Each structure stands twice: as C-alpha cells, then as structure tokens.
C-alpha cells in the first residue's frame, strides 16, 4: 500500500531522510511520494518509516481514484477460463499433483535435508525406478540457487495454501496452448479475482487484493523440479534437473492517474510460461506420435472458491479437497484408507503424536470428523466401507443422514433407536482410534463439475441409450415425480417401501435423486403410485 502527503505537511524533511526506497521527493518545495517506488517499507522495516518519524502523522494511505480520472490501457489477456461456468481442463500430471501437495501441505510433508543443507521433497515413481524432487529457491531468476538452512525453513512455512489454487489456474491456462513450454499466457488481477471469488469480498480493499494476488502468484514460480522418469511403453525415459515448473516472465503494474498527476496502483498483469516439464507431460503432438504424454483432468471452478472459503477454519478439509481433485482421475475402484487421509490433512507428525497421546488423539479425531463433514457439505460425500468403517465408528453427522424426512417416520426412528442396546448418539466404542487406523473409505461422491467431460463416443452411447429407452416406451421417473405421486396417494416412505418390497432408505435415495431405479423397478413404482 502506497502513501501520499497532503497539504498539511510541516516540511520537516524527517520522512524523506528515513525512506529506504527514495520514494519521497521534493517538487517545487512540496513533498510528494512516488507510488511506483513506495512499498510501505516492506522488506526493510515492520512499519512505514514516514509515519514513524512524522511528528503529526501526516502521510495517508493512497486510495485508487475512479470515474473521471485517467487509467492506463491494459494489455489483452488470454481468454477467460470456465467458459461453461462449471469447469475447465487442466494439466494433471504427477508433477503438477506434487507441487499442489507441496503448496497445500508445506511443512507437514516429509522433507529431506540433503548434505548441502537444501530441504528437498521427493516422490518415487514406478516402484522406485524413477522419481521427482522439488526445492524452493530464493528468487525468480533462472540461476537462483535453492534455499538452505533457516531461510529455507522460513520460506516453506510461509507458503500459502491459496497459492495451490493459483497453481491450478496456471495449469488450466497451459492446456489452452499448443506448445505451452514455448508459448506464454497473460492473466490479470480481474480474472484471478473472479476465479478465486475475491470479486465478491467487499470487506477487502483493492490494495489488499492486489498484494494477496501478487504474493500467491509468485509462490508456484519459486519451486524447481528435478525429474528422473523411467521408460514407459514406447515413451523413452528422460532426466531434467533444476527446472522451474512455472516461469514468471513479467509483472506489469497498471496505475491510475488523478488530476494532480499522482499515480495509484489499480491492477496487475502476469506473463507466465510453463517449464520444460510440459514438453513431456502436456504435449499433444508428442502424445499422438507416442513420444510424450498429454495428461489432463477437469478443474471445477467451485473447488477454487471453496478452498478460498474454508482454508482458515478447515485447512485439513481444503488439503483433502485438493488431493481428491487428482485422486479422482484414478477411478472409483480406488480405496482410500483413513490414515492416508489424515496424513494428507494434518501430516505424519500429528498422526504419530495422536497415536501416542490420548488428548491429541481425541482432538485430532474430532477435527477429522469435522473436516469430513465440511467435505460432505460441499458435495464431496464419503462412502464408508461397511466392513472396516461400520456405523458405530462413523461420525454422528453421517449417522443422522439416515434420519427420515417424514415427521412420523422420524418419530418412529427415534423411538426405535431409544429402545436399542446401542443408540445413534452414543459415544464411540473403546478402541475407536485403532479401528479407524484400519478403516477405509470406498469412494467419494463428487459434485457436479468434477466429472470428466464426455467424449464424442460417450455422447453417441448416451444417445443410443435414450433411443432404446424410447423404443420400449419406458420413461424414467424423476425424483420429483416419485415424491409428488407418493404424497398424492397419502403414503409415507415406509408405506411405499412395504408395497414395493424395498427398503425405506432405497425410497429416500430415489426421492433425493441419489440413485435411479432399474427399468423393472420403474414399472413397479408406476403401478403402485398409479402412474401406469
């Protein structure tokens, strides 16, 4: 945030002599602060020196002027992302995944300190046949050396989980280029504000938003990678050492000038180019020739705004959300263990400490169940393994999701629950932590916008299925139709379940739209509900 000096200045010259950047100038015996040089003494002193040494606190924060004042012309940026309003392709190779983990999990990762004193995060590939390693550098220059010692530790701790969202935005822009390792893309603060939901934050000043955007835009560009990739099929192995994942080529500052000729920072434009990794993992032509990969996934716009909303109160949920974005590519046959999720959300040290200390265990367990509920709230719903993750050790919010919507059914539910030996609100059994360490989540139901976009072949198959359905004159009942027909008949969910020979939970899932009935069940429902 820059400062300005109003006409009440005493002209004592104290501020000018203490300004570390030389931003304070004297023009026609009047004191003036050059906004392009004033940086609030950041990097020099904890407070602005002009305020510290001014006897009357004369300098005032500069506010951008609007309306009749002249603003600089901005360069044309690359097209906006999320043209459909929901999602956008993004580069999703393992290298992009690990940088996302690094920015989100920071010091919770198992960093290895090399003999040179450089902290390094390593990930093996193909059972140890290859690997990648990530390091953080001191600056953006190509010859900048990786940080060592306390400086490296401080830099790792200062990484912001919101920078992971910026990293994903870069990865989405890279997929729009034919050769992203050679071509640059331009992105400005207005686009970033929209992607991250900052344009709706009326409690934040423009200066604060610009400072935040600049900070998180820099962090992904400070990471270098070394890659030792083994041969896979027809694609030969390769090695790359110390390359940046993202090159920040230029930051353009845009100012607005008032009637006195003073300029105020009102915008930023970033020029970015992907690193050499894109030639191996985001190469369309190379993929066709089977000499390189073209690995991409689907980035939902909602994920960016959700992470920006919950990162302070539910950082563990935000970490899991970012991790699941990449994990979802592997298919629903993947089984996720609870210890894996906990290590992602809180780090190995916290999980190990909770295993040894009872109070830490209770605290971490409560946080984990709260973070799972947060994911469920945003549409990322865990499907618990009934064998290893039975109801007695599931979170209370998951048990209450089985509560019937109908008032009479809900009353019967609680009456039956009160008469059982174990009740839904009972505390967890002894040894719940040990049971959780062996528990698994079968999968996460994902919200709209997370799924892969349909290919042309998938669209043809779907069209054929629709035609076939019409040929047998069978129209699928919607959830709203079933609910409305049941209420017209004066039935409860339990009554309809008895008449169809199904469970009450099956009826409830139909009316909630969680599943669709098979063709033979559709015919049965039509007959019972009088819709035939």
Secondary structure as GFF3:
##gff-version 3
##sequence-region A 1 532
A	DSSP	beta_strand	3	4	.	.	.	ID=ss1
A	DSSP	alpha_helix	14	18	.	.	.	ID=ss2
A	DSSP	beta_strand	24	27	.	.	.	ID=ss3
A	DSSP	beta_strand	30	33	.	.	.	ID=ss4
A	DSSP	alpha_helix	49	53	.	.	.	ID=ss5
A	DSSP	beta_strand	60	61	.	.	.	ID=ss6
A	DSSP	beta_strand	70	71	.	.	.	ID=ss7
A	DSSP	beta_strand	87	91	.	.	.	ID=ss8
A	DSSP	alpha_helix	94	105	.	.	.	ID=ss9
A	DSSP	three_ten_helix	106	108	.	.	.	ID=ss10
A	DSSP	beta_strand	112	113	.	.	.	ID=ss11
A	DSSP	beta_strand	119	125	.	.	.	ID=ss12
A	DSSP	beta_strand	130	136	.	.	.	ID=ss13
A	DSSP	alpha_helix	149	157	.	.	.	ID=ss14
A	DSSP	alpha_helix	162	174	.	.	.	ID=ss15
A	DSSP	beta_strand	184	188	.	.	.	ID=ss16
A	DSSP	alpha_helix	189	196	.	.	.	ID=ss17
A	DSSP	three_ten_helix	198	200	.	.	.	ID=ss18
A	DSSP	alpha_helix	206	219	.	.	.	ID=ss19
A	DSSP	three_ten_helix	220	222	.	.	.	ID=ss20
A	DSSP	beta_strand	223	229	.	.	.	ID=ss21
A	DSSP	beta_strand	238	244	.	.	.	ID=ss22
A	DSSP	beta_strand	246	257	.	.	.	ID=ss23
A	DSSP	beta_strand	263	274	.	.	.	ID=ss24
A	DSSP	alpha_helix	277	281	.	.	.	ID=ss25
A	DSSP	alpha_helix	284	288	.	.	.	ID=ss26
A	DSSP	beta_strand	296	300	.	.	.	ID=ss27
A	DSSP	alpha_helix	301	310	.	.	.	ID=ss28
A	DSSP	alpha_helix	315	327	.	.	.	ID=ss29
A	DSSP	three_ten_helix	328	330	.	.	.	ID=ss30
A	DSSP	beta_strand	336	337	.	.	.	ID=ss31
A	DSSP	alpha_helix	338	346	.	.	.	ID=ss32
A	DSSP	alpha_helix	348	356	.	.	.	ID=ss33
A	DSSP	alpha_helix	358	377	.	.	.	ID=ss34
A	DSSP	beta_strand	381	384	.	.	.	ID=ss35
A	DSSP	three_ten_helix	391	393	.	.	.	ID=ss36
A	DSSP	alpha_helix	396	400	.	.	.	ID=ss37
A	DSSP	alpha_helix	407	419	.	.	.	ID=ss38
A	DSSP	alpha_helix	432	436	.	.	.	ID=ss39
A	DSSP	beta_strand	440	445	.	.	.	ID=ss40
A	DSSP	alpha_helix	456	471	.	.	.	ID=ss41
A	DSSP	alpha_helix	479	488	.	.	.	ID=ss42
A	DSSP	alpha_helix	493	500	.	.	.	ID=ss43
A	DSSP	alpha_helix	504	512	.	.	.	ID=ss44
A	DSSP	alpha_helix	519	528	.	.	.	ID=ss45
###
